[in-house]
């Protein structure tokens, strides 16, 4: 009995800190593994290449609709390699001299990654390494903020919710701008909250500068400027007017610094580009429907399907408790700095209706973790329900940990039980919710297991399939032609990325609808669907017509040969 009490006493005093260390360590380990074992997403290649050029030349000649800070930070680990990549290279110069260089972003990125002696997977892993630091910084701020609001235990609970979330782990392992935006928003709000707490001018200056840097991280981050100014005035009344007015020039200077103190026209162009980007309707897939311009309910449903159920239960219950006790146990904790930014960002992305991924909701997640953990700690302090609360929270966190580790390394296509798990997520959402081109290494492993040397492939992503060790014949819509399937190939497997199967980006959304009539053989990485078409003459004839319609006569003739046709198309199968 004495030992048990000693153990409990040790855990109450020091165990929480060790648990926090373990949580951060597991996140670092898993992010590194995912960064090493997944292929490139569509934006990673050209963003990293543009960042490298920015660090080398100080200029950002293309891809200006993506802010500079994430690009430059992703390219930093590549600088010691001293790669030969400059405007002086003929292929690069040709792209940059085009009046519209952004038409060649994918070519630009592939020139950087796939035309040198250093293996592309090494370059990609190095570019993804800063994601680990972004994730660690997010962990530290989440734990610190929650601890200041409701105590050390709340800090660890918030850290667990944050560090075990599959969506956060997935995007920490990508050299993109979504996690940097999330962390910069969090850092800005935390420092502004600290200013509101102790009125230190240093925190006000830091918050203003961080706010400007957030804009230079991802342009929609500008929403923090009016939000922070408004909260300062609403909270402090007339005394908050002067700090709010000081916040604006500080943010402007931070933005200018984030752009490398370059011409202010670049910042103005970024603002115009951002507003134009939100005005251009983008085709989206949602619950079996296609629409340009999106749905008001998209992110609400996405949050319900892509957030682990234990996290949903803990955050919803904790937030309700926190708001209930904001005038007693949590009085003076300034919870508006948590719920107001989260609701504001949710309203912004809902209005913008760029419905291509739950990743746009990432800035809300750490704020929800902090607010929810504060409410859960309040429940623990209520003596009548203490053990019920402690047991329930512990069980739900254990479930979250199991759920998080269960689907490693397939965190991008994670869906909870409401959607039927990752196997069925593609039926509800598309794009970066499911398929961001990340599963080529898993497809290669699958081919080795099945002892198949060659596949038909329609791949959506930034990577080159050849660079991932995959031999393939590109399907009619594929930008990657590959090599013809050998006539003596015994197993004929067709692999298609979910985004291409859904045909979200095509005018004809039924382009691959005929695959619905063929049983799926495998769901590789929950994002590449594989069909066994061995000896299926009808499929080969259909592919022949699709190739012909696309002007690919060699592939069309090859498919007719595989179908056993020596003359004209015998018909009998409806065309695409």
Secondary structure by P-SEA (a helix, b strand, c coil): caaaaaaaaaaaccaaaaaaaaaaaaaaaaaaaaaacccccccaaaaaaaaaaaaaccccccccccccaaaaaaaccccccccccccccaaaaaaaacccccccaaaaaaaacccccccaaaaaaaaacaaaaaaaaaaaaaaaaaaaaccaaaaaaaaaaaaacaaaaaaaaccccaaaaaaaaaaaaaaaaaaaacccaaaaaaaaaaaaaaaaaccccaaaaaaaaaaaaaaccccaaaaaaaaaaaaaaaaaaaaccccaaaaaaaaaaaaaaaabbbbbbcccccccccccaaaaaaaaccccaaaaaaaaaaaaaaaaacccccccccccccaaaaaaaaaaaaaacccccccccccaaaaaaaaaaaaaaaaaaccccaaaaaaaaaaaaaaaaaaaaccccccccccccccccccccccccccccccccccaaaaaaaaaaaccccccccccccccccccccccccccccccccccccccccbbbbbbcccccccccccccccccccccccccccccccbbbbbcccaaaaaaaaaaaaaaacaaaaaaaaaaaaccccccccccccc
